[in-house]
Amino acid sequence: MSESCPLPGPKSNDERAIIGKLVKARRIAIVGLSDNPNRPSYGVAAYLQSIGKDIIPVNPTIKETLGVKAVASLRDIEGPVDLVDVFRRPEACAEVVRQAVAIGAKGVWLQAGIRSKEARRIAEDAGIDYVENRCLMVEHRMAG
């Protein structure tokens, strides 16, 4: 798991505060979650599930993973979403953030290795919390 979630670099005070808030999210939609146990998204989701988080797999190519029914897009989720955790290429992230804003998600997290200036701008313009290029699992463990 360490190769998919490298140790984080230094954080600003604002970023620390946002990370501190987002790692406490209870209901997490995971965009790009795979049903393949060898994929980083699966390992992170399994960890989140093991600590009591309610995960929602968002992937149009699978029916379920980790015992949870998958949805094709964020718009297909019923009920509130605290955090959208993204395992997608940078070019797909702006649209994911637009959807996250549309469903009223409180925050968006782009996993380690993923950055998008456009996605950041969309989140900031909407006033929702945003983290990029960090592993949610690693940050949760460090906060714990």
Secondary structure, 3 states (H helix, E strand, C coil): CCCCCCCCCCCCHHHHHHHHHHCCCCEEEEECCCCCCCCHHHHHHHHHHHCCCEEEEECCCCCEECCEECECCHHHCCCCCCEEEECCCHHHHHHHHHHHHHCCCCEEEECCCCCCHHHHHHHHHHCCEEECCCCHHHHHHHHC
